[in-house]
């Protein structure tokens, strides 16, 4: 039996609107993802030198999803880049946040 590449590695086909808040955080970051279909995303929080400080895979349901990035209260103060990628590592969203 033969398989198409799409059968082995399904591509993300959903459309998403993504935002994050607050821009200045101390103990909580929320990523809001509105999707037209179920999907899976990877949320990455990296410091100024590019070191990944938090990474989490999340299942996205159709509709509005509020995802809380956990344990950010223990991070050092400074600038952080929040990125959301799909399962193919395609960058869907990025934002610069400040930890106070």
Beta strands, then each sheet from edge to edge (+ up, - down):
strand 1: 16-21
strand 2: 24-25
strand 3: 29-35
strand 4: 39-47
strand 5: 52-60
strand 6: 63-69
strand 7: 78-86
strand 8: 91-99
sheet 1: 1+ 3- 6+
sheet 2: 2+ 8+ 7- 4+ 5-
end
